[in-house]
Amino acid sequence: MSESEDDWLALKPSEPLPSQCCGSGCKPCISDLYQKELAQWEKARAKKDKSLLSKQKEQSCNSELNPDTFTAFSINSVEQLTQDTYLYRFELPENSSLGLSLGQHVVLRGEVNGLEVQRAYTPISPVNAEGYFDVLIKCYASGLMSQYIKSWKKGETIFWRGPFGGFPYRPNQYGELLMLASGTGLAPMLPILQYVTENEDDETFITLVGCFRTFENIYLKPLLQDLSRYWNVRMFYILSQLTVQGSCYNTLSQRGERRLVAEILTENFIEDLQSFFHFSMQVIISIL
């Protein structure tokens, strides 16, 4: 008995909307995956064989990421950092590593009102972290993915694919790295910072310029303070609203921050920063 046309049309993949794309240049993109699934559907339809559509699109929790297939990871903890930003820790089995290179990101899949959405995020944990990986996420009031993320609870299973992108880096490749990060754009900078500071033979000097709305909105202050204690790390915080009292600066200085500068960003700020540099410099910019 032949399958009806309606049966096959019900199995046809839905073309993704532009809003469903994460916009990070992933390969394969959600549109690439759609074209692949559409070709698979057309082949199955021509041969009248639905078994050709049974290829698994997701797999159970393990540490092996795949750019084409979503892998399930369990939420280990949820920590609210600011009013709208959270730190999520995901479990990896048997102290395994996610296996990312510096600067690589992963793609999250969510579903909101029956619509599949994908967004890219860069884990902030060290690339050699074992048994877990951390993701810093800001939730927006009108964001499609944010509606899904706000519902997350400890123990839930979340699907990721990747890795994508990357920042090619070799120890001592540059005399100095200048990192310009706005908000959660801090995320891709942290693994690089930790990679350099954990390598005693890497003498690359790093200057991080973090731009935030207020002092209270600076993410992960304890981690940043720990990193700033290294001889080759210098940090500047640029605030759009100066609400910090003098006591805040003193407290940070006593806790080991090598240099803290908080001021309104001006057109000449980058030129002023460059006056500090005496080596070959690489500039990394991350705005989110």
Secondary structure by P-SEA (a helix, b strand, c coil): ccccaaaaaaacbbbbcccccccccccccaaaaaaaaaaaaaaaaaacccccccccccccccccccccbbbbbbbccccccccccbbbbbbbcccccccccccbbbbbbbbcccbbbbbbbbbccccccccbbbbbbbbbcccaaaaaaaaccccbbbbbbccccccccccccccbbbbbbccccaaaaaaaaaaaaacccccbbbbbbbbccccccccaaaaaaaaaccccbbbbbbbccccccaaaaaaaaaaccccccccccccaaaaaaacccccbbbbbbbcc
